[in-house]
Amino acid sequence: AASDYSTQAESSSSGTKNSSGNSVHGGKSRKNAVSSFNSCMGPVHCSSRYHPDDKVEPLHPADVVLHSLGRTVPDLLGCISSSPPAEFPHGTSPFEMRKAIREFNTKRTEALQKLHDLTTKGMEYNRVPLVTKTGHGDVIGVLSAALLASTTGDDEDSAKTTIDGTPRTKQQQSKAEKSAGDDRRLICWTINNLSIAYENKEAIVLGEHSATLLQALTEVIKSNLPETYLCCICLLNLTFLADAIRPVTFYMPSSYGNGKPPYSSPPRSRSAIVAASNSSSLTVNQHSWSRGKPPTSPLSRSRSAQVNRPTRTRSSPSHGKNIWMSEQHEGVRMSEISGLILGNSSSLLRIVERMMLTNAPFLTSTVQSAQGQAVRWACGFIRNVTYAGEPPAENNIGGGKKLRGGSNNGSNADGSILSGSTGRHGIISNESIEEICILVSATEIPRLMVQFVGESPNKTLKWTKDSLEDICMGAMCNMAQSLSSREALKRAGAVKCLEKIEGVPGIHGYRARAIRCSLGALPLQFG
């Protein structure tokens, strides 16, 4: 109808000839054009072209996200994982070589920036598919390898020399180091964003590239680079998953016996992790629990109140496989593991301790610094791994409503209030926390935390949530529940340090009284 109308309209506008070629009156032609136009616009002709009631099946948002990531992410990962040109055609001038290297570094930084932008706030829906889906490349593997490569001596040497081996000037060396630092910062930011989602934590910590990632994080902290605070935040994020606490806390790069650390499990592929997560929910209610009491350990009254708390059996099917089998089965005792970790200066716990000792002087000023933030979030990591958590909702007397992180409305809610650590996913046994407290108490960390609280330049009113002082108070509440770390707090002078705080109204005074009560400086009923 539209083509008919256009033909007749042309004839009408000319007003000279009809279809036979004879001259006709212009008015008649215009009349025919109008009638043809009206017939074209009638409902009969339009109904064949558009139906308002037509049903169109919309695309699922998840399919759209996966399709979009599948088109962009592989190219970005390829650029990030590629190596700079090492050989050039004969006769290439040094200027052209440097230009090619600069172009490569620029493209690599742009790829890291684009990948980071896919995980920022407002793009949270990309975080889980980037880690758990296998159709667009191994994001964690590529980023872990890139982060580890940025801490090796090769990159440092390349920052000091040009492509032809001549020493760089101070200005050139500063630019090269800044470029490497920018890339490292983008990598750490991206990994941090990806580690926020609970669905990703297991794939990151228990996946096939977990050792590479933990080694890279440890190397950054060991070198005390400006990105150290981002690595500490990553450790904090990962240890919100109960199953990740022991593998992360007990990490050390050296091997044991037949090449496997005594505290780790064989790496799991991403497909195995995805299959396990699909077959079993991540909720605490679907975990398998034993009905007996946990092994007795010297705990304070707050932890003894949870003595009937169920613990996960060694053969629990949670997440497909329990990574913690009995030490007798592995032929390794906890005392031997403690000796390996504390005796190894490259273990994660020793690296964190040394970093805190080095950066402690930066906390005497009220001005924020990257070093001070590194100490702050390292203390947050210690607070996470020394927190016992809460029992599942179905075991709570009265069936209290389950809150975020496993907290309930029952009598054990004070634990999360004192600790300040919320958001725990899963349950870790009391004996595991006791073992971690034994390790921590053998370091300088308890003394440093007491020092940070006692020598804080900030007034108590400024100890806001997740400030350094707030984190240290929560961590000391956790450690005061263990006999070994309780003695470490006494040696550090916590009784005298907290005496001036216990009279302060609010949560900090309440924590100070609870800690002093656990240390024997106050009666049992501190109120």
C-alpha positions in Angstrom: 0.0 0.0 0.0 2.9 2.3 0.8 4.5 1.7 -2.6 1.1 2.3 -4.3 0.7 5.5 -2.5 4.2 6.8 -3.5 3.5 5.9 -7.2 0.2 7.7 -7.3 1.6 10.7 -5.3 4.3 11.1 -7.9 1.6 11.1 -10.6 -0.5 13.5 -8.8 2.3 15.9 -8.1 3.2 16.0 -11.8 -0.5 16.6 -12.8 0.3 15.9 -16.5 -0.1 12.2 -17.3 -1.9 9.1 -16.1 -0.9 5.5 -16.3 -1.7 5.5 -20.0 0.5 8.5 -20.6 -2.5 10.8 -21.4 -3.0 14.2 -19.8 -5.5 14.3 -17.0 -6.9 17.0 -14.8 -4.7 17.8 -11.8 -7.7 17.9 -9.4 -8.8 14.4 -10.3 -5.3 13.0 -9.8 -5.1 14.7 -6.4 -8.5 13.2 -5.5 -7.3 9.7 -6.4 -4.1 10.2 -4.3 -6.1 11.3 -1.3 -8.4 8.3 -1.5 -5.5 6.0 -1.9 -3.8 7.6 1.1 -7.0 7.0 3.2 -7.2 3.4 2.1 -3.6 2.9 3.0 -4.1 4.3 6.5 -7.1 2.1 7.2 -7.0 -0.5 9.9 -7.1 -3.4 7.4 -3.7 -2.5 5.9 -2.0 -1.6 9.2 -3.2 -4.6 11.1 -1.1 -6.9 8.8 2.1 -5.0 9.8 1.8 -4.5 13.5 -0.2 -6.2 16.3 -0.1 -4.5 19.7 -1.0 -7.9 21.3 2.0 -9.7 19.8 4.0 -11.6 22.5 7.8 -11.2 22.2 9.9 -13.5 24.4 12.4 -11.2 26.3 16.0 -12.2 26.8 16.9 -13.2 30.3 19.2 -10.6 32.0 21.7 -13.3 32.9 22.0 -14.4 29.2 22.5 -10.8 28.2 25.3 -10.3 30.8 27.0 -13.6 29.7 26.8 -12.7 26.1 28.2 -9.2 26.7 31.1 -10.5 28.9 31.9 -13.3 26.4 32.4 -10.7 23.7 34.7 -8.3 25.7 36.4 -10.2 28.5 38.5 -12.7 26.5 40.2 -9.9 24.5 40.9 -8.0 27.7 42.4 -11.1 29.4 44.5 -11.8 26.3 46.0 -8.3 26.5 46.6 -8.5 30.2 48.4 -11.9 30.0 50.5 -11.0 27.0 54.2 -10.2 27.3 55.9 -7.1 26.0 57.8 -7.4 22.8 61.2 -8.9 23.5 62.6 -9.0 19.9 62.5 -6.3 17.2 63.5 -6.4 13.6 67.1 -5.7 12.8 67.7 -2.0 12.4 65.0 -0.9 14.8 66.1 2.3 16.5 66.0 2.5 20.4 63.4 5.3 20.0 61.1 2.9 18.1 61.7 0.2 20.7 60.7 2.5 23.6 57.7 3.7 21.6 56.5 0.1 21.1 57.0 -0.7 24.8 55.0 2.4 25.8 52.2 1.5 23.5 52.1 -2.0 24.9 52.0 -0.7 28.5 49.3 1.7 27.6 47.1 -1.0 26.0 47.6 -3.2 29.0 46.6 -0.5 31.5 43.5 0.3 29.4 42.6 -3.4 29.4 43.0 -3.5 33.2 40.9 -0.4 33.6 38.1 -1.8 31.4 38.1 -5.0 33.3 38.0 -3.1 36.6 35.1 -1.0 35.4 33.1 -4.2 34.8 33.2 -4.9 38.6 32.7 -1.5 40.2 29.6 -0.3 42.0 26.6 -0.3 39.8 28.1 -3.3 37.8 27.8 -5.8 40.7 25.8 -8.2 38.4 29.1 -8.9 36.5 31.1 -10.1 39.5 29.7 -13.7 39.9 29.7 -14.5 36.2 33.3 -13.3 35.8 34.5 -15.8 38.4 32.2 -18.8 38.2 31.3 -19.0 34.5 33.9 -20.6 32.2 32.8 -19.1 28.8 35.0 -16.0 28.8 38.4 -17.0 30.3 39.9 -17.4 33.7 39.8 -14.0 35.3 41.2 -14.9 38.7 44.1 -16.9 37.1 45.1 -14.1 34.8 44.9 -11.4 37.5 46.8 -13.5 40.0 49.6 -14.2 37.6 49.8 -10.5 36.6 49.9 -9.4 40.2 52.6 -11.9 41.1 54.6 -10.8 38.0 54.4 -7.2 39.1 56.2 -8.1 42.3 59.1 -10.0 40.8 62.6 -8.7 40.3 62.3 -8.7 36.5 59.8 -5.8 36.6 62.1 -3.9 39.0 65.0 -4.4 36.8 63.1 -3.3 33.7 62.1 -0.1 35.6 65.8 0.7 36.1 67.0 -0.1 32.6 65.8 0.6 29.1 65.0 -1.9 26.4 68.6 -1.8 25.2 70.0 -2.3 28.7 71.2 1.3 29.3 70.3 2.8 32.8 67.2 4.9 32.9 67.3 8.4 34.2 65.5 9.2 37.5 62.6 10.7 35.6 62.3 7.6 33.3 62.6 5.3 36.2 59.9 7.2 38.1 57.5 6.9 35.1 58.1 3.2 34.7 57.5 2.5 38.4 54.3 4.6 38.3 53.0 2.6 35.4 53.7 -0.7 37.2 52.1 0.7 40.3 49.0 1.8 38.4 48.6 -1.7 36.9 49.1 -3.3 40.3 46.5 -1.1 41.9 43.9 -1.8 39.2 44.6 -5.6 39.6 44.1 -5.4 43.4 41.0 -3.3 43.1 39.5 -5.7 40.6 40.3 -8.8 42.8 38.8 -7.0 45.8 35.6 -6.3 44.0 35.3 -9.9 42.8 36.0 -11.2 46.3 33.0 -9.3 47.8 30.4 -11.8 46.4 29.9 -14.8 48.6 29.5 -17.0 45.6 33.1 -16.1 44.5 34.9 -16.6 47.7 35.1 -20.4 47.5 36.1 -20.3 43.8 38.9 -17.8 44.7 40.3 -19.4 47.9 39.8 -23.1 47.0 40.2 -22.8 43.2 43.1 -24.0 41.1 44.8 -20.6 41.2 44.4 -20.0 45.0 48.1 -20.7 45.7 49.1 -18.1 43.0 46.8 -15.5 44.4 47.8 -16.0 48.0 51.5 -15.9 47.0 50.9 -12.7 45.0 49.1 -11.0 48.0 51.8 -12.2 50.3 54.6 -10.8 48.1 52.9 -7.4 47.8 52.6 -7.2 51.6 56.1 -8.5 52.1 57.4 -5.7 49.8 55.3 -3.2 51.7 54.1 -1.6 48.4 51.5 1.2 48.4 48.9 -1.5 47.4 49.5 -3.4 50.6 46.3 -2.1 52.2 44.3 -3.4 49.2 45.8 -6.8 49.7 44.9 -6.8 53.4 41.3 -5.8 52.4 41.2 -8.8 50.0 42.3 -11.1 52.8 39.6 -9.6 55.0 36.9 -10.1 52.3 37.9 -13.7 51.7 37.9 -14.7 55.4 34.2 -13.8 55.7 33.8 -17.3 54.3 34.3 -19.8 57.2 35.9 -22.4 54.9 38.5 -19.9 53.8 39.8 -19.0 57.2 42.2 -21.9 57.8 43.7 -22.0 54.3 44.3 -18.3 54.2 45.6 -18.0 57.8 47.9 -21.0 57.6 49.3 -20.1 54.1 53.0 -20.3 53.5 54.7 -20.7 50.1 57.0 -23.6 51.2 56.0 -27.2 50.7 55.8 -30.0 53.2 56.6 -33.7 52.7 55.5 -34.8 49.3 55.2 -31.2 48.0 51.8 -30.4 49.5 51.3 -28.1 52.5 49.9 -30.0 55.5 47.0 -27.7 55.7 45.8 -27.5 52.2 43.7 -29.6 49.8 44.3 -30.4 46.1 43.3 -27.4 44.0 39.8 -27.6 42.6 38.9 -26.6 39.1 36.3 -23.9 38.5 34.0 -26.4 36.9 34.1 -28.6 40.0 33.4 -25.7 42.2 30.5 -24.5 40.1 29.1 -28.0 40.1 29.4 -28.3 43.8 27.8 -24.9 44.4 24.9 -25.9 42.1 24.3 -29.1 43.9 24.4 -27.7 47.4 23.2 -24.3 48.7 25.6 -21.9 50.4 23.1 -21.4 53.3 24.1 -22.6 56.7 20.8 -24.5 57.1 21.9 -27.0 54.5 25.2 -27.9 56.1 25.6 -31.4 57.7 26.4 -31.2 61.4 27.4 -33.7 63.9 25.3 -34.1 67.1 28.1 -34.5 69.6 29.9 -31.9 71.6 33.1 -30.3 70.2 36.4 -31.2 71.8 36.9 -29.4 75.1 39.3 -26.4 75.1 40.2 -23.7 77.6 37.6 -21.1 76.6 36.2 -18.2 78.5 32.6 -18.2 79.7 31.3 -16.5 76.6 32.7 -19.2 74.4 31.8 -21.9 76.9 28.2 -20.8 76.6 28.4 -22.3 73.1 29.8 -25.6 74.2 26.7 -27.4 72.9 27.2 -25.8 69.5 27.3 -28.4 66.8 30.5 -28.6 64.7 30.8 -29.8 61.1 31.9 -33.4 60.8 35.2 -34.1 59.0 33.2 -35.8 56.2 30.7 -33.0 55.7 29.5 -32.8 52.1 29.4 -29.0 52.3 30.8 -27.4 49.0 31.4 -30.8 47.6 34.4 -31.7 49.9 35.7 -30.7 53.2 39.2 -29.4 52.9 40.0 -30.1 56.5 40.5 -33.8 57.3 41.8 -35.0 60.6 45.5 -34.3 61.4 45.9 -37.9 62.4 44.9 -38.9 58.9 47.5 -36.6 57.4 50.1 -37.6 59.9 50.6 -34.0 61.0 49.9 -32.6 64.5 48.8 -29.0 65.1 52.0 -28.4 67.1 54.0 -29.4 64.0 51.9 -27.1 61.8 52.4 -24.3 64.2 56.1 -24.8 64.2 56.2 -24.7 60.4 54.1 -21.5 60.1 55.8 -19.6 63.0 59.2 -20.8 62.0 58.8 -19.7 58.4 59.5 -16.0 57.8 57.6 -16.2 54.5 54.4 -17.5 55.9 51.4 -15.1 55.6 51.0 -14.6 59.3 54.7 -13.7 59.8 54.6 -11.4 56.8 51.5 -9.6 58.2 53.2 -9.3 61.6 56.4 -7.8 60.1 54.4 -5.3 58.0 52.5 -4.2 61.1 55.7 -3.7 63.0 57.2 -1.7 60.1 54.2 0.6 59.6 53.2 1.1 63.2 55.0 4.6 63.5 52.6 5.9 60.8 49.7 5.6 63.2 51.0 8.3 65.6 49.6 10.9 63.3 46.0 11.7 62.6 46.8 12.1 58.9 45.8 9.0 56.9 48.4 7.2 55.0 48.6 4.0 52.8 50.8 2.4 55.5 48.4 3.2 58.3 45.5 1.8 56.2 47.5 -1.4 55.7 47.9 -1.8 59.4 44.2 -1.1 60.0 42.9 -3.7 57.5 45.5 -6.2 58.6 44.0 -5.9 62.1 40.6 -6.4 60.5 41.9 -9.7 58.9 43.1 -10.8 62.4 39.7 -9.9 63.9 38.0 -12.1 61.2 40.1 -15.2 61.7 39.8 -15.1 65.5 36.0 -14.7 65.6 34.2 -17.9 66.4 30.9 -16.9 64.9 27.4 -17.9 65.9 25.5 -21.2 65.8 23.0 -21.8 63.0 19.4 -20.7 63.4 17.9 -24.2 63.8 20.1 -24.8 66.8 19.2 -21.5 68.5 16.9 -22.0 71.6 13.5 -20.6 70.8 14.2 -20.6 67.0 15.3 -17.0 66.8 15.3 -15.4 63.4 18.6 -15.8 61.6 20.4 -12.6 61.0 23.2 -11.8 58.5 26.4 -13.7 59.2 24.8 -16.4 61.2 23.8 -14.2 64.1 20.5 -14.8 65.9 18.2 -13.3 68.3 19.3 -15.7 71.0 21.7 -15.5 73.9 24.8 -15.7 71.7 24.1 -12.3 69.9 26.6 -10.6 72.3 29.5 -12.4 70.5 29.1 -10.4 67.2 28.5 -7.2 69.2 31.7 -7.6 71.1 33.7 -8.7 68.1 32.3 -6.3 65.6 32.8 -8.9 62.9 29.6 -9.4 61.0 28.8 -11.1 57.7 30.3 -14.5 58.4 29.1 -17.1 56.0 29.3 -20.6 57.3 30.5 -22.1 60.6 34.0 -22.8 61.9 34.6 -25.0 64.9 35.8 -23.7 68.2 38.9 -25.8 68.1 39.9 -24.2 64.8 39.6 -20.8 66.3 41.6 -22.0 69.3 44.4 -23.1 67.0 44.5 -19.8 65.2 44.6 -17.9 68.5 47.5 -20.0 69.6 49.4 -18.9 66.5 48.5 -15.3 66.8 49.5 -15.2 70.5 53.0 -16.4 69.5 53.5 -13.2 67.4 53.8 -9.5 68.2 50.2 -8.9 67.0 48.5 -8.9 70.4 51.0 -6.4 71.8 50.6 -4.2 68.7 46.9 -4.1 69.1 47.1 -3.1 72.7 49.6 -0.4 71.7 47.3 0.9 68.9 44.4 1.3 71.4 46.5 2.7 74.3 48.5 5.2 72.2 45.7 6.2 69.8 45.9 10.0 68.9 42.1 10.0 68.4 39.5 10.6 71.1 37.2 7.7 72.1 34.3 9.5 70.5 36.0 9.2 67.1 36.4 5.5 67.3 33.8 4.9 64.7 32.8 1.5 63.3 35.7 -0.3 61.5 38.2 2.4 62.6 41.6 1.0 63.7 40.7 1.3 67.4 37.3 -0.3 66.9 38.8 -3.2 65.0 41.5 -3.7 67.6 39.0 -3.7 70.4 36.9 -6.3 68.6 40.0 -8.5 67.9 41.0 -8.3 71.6 37.5 -9.4 72.6 38.0 -12.5 70.4 41.4 -13.3 71.7 40.3 -12.8 75.3 38.2 -15.9 74.9 41.2 -18.1 74.4 43.6 -19.1 77.2 46.7 -18.8 75.0 46.0 -15.4 73.6 44.5 -14.3 76.9 47.9 -14.7 78.4 49.4 -12.8 75.5 47.1 -9.8 76.2 48.1 -9.8 79.8 51.8 -9.7 78.9 51.0 -6.8 76.5 49.5 -4.7 79.3 45.9 -4.9 78.2 44.6 -4.8 81.8 46.1 -1.5 82.5 45.5 -0.1 79.0 41.8 -0.8 79.1 41.3 0.5 82.6 40.8 4.0 81.4 38.4 3.0 78.7 36.0 0.8 80.8 34.3 3.8 82.2 33.5 5.2 78.8 29.8 4.8 77.9 28.9 2.8 74.8 30.3 -0.2 73.1 33.9 0.6 73.7 33.5 0.7 77.5 31.4 -2.5 77.3 34.2 -4.2 75.4 36.9 -3.0 77.8 34.9 -4.4 80.8 34.4 -7.7 79.0 38.1 -8.0 78.1 39.2 -7.1 81.6 36.7 -9.6 83.1 38.1 -12.4 80.8 41.6 -11.4 81.9 40.6 -11.7 85.6 40.8 -8.0 86.4 37.1 -7.7 87.1 34.5 -9.8 88.8 32.5 -12.3 86.7 29.4 -10.0 86.6 30.9 -6.9 85.0 27.5 -5.5 83.8 
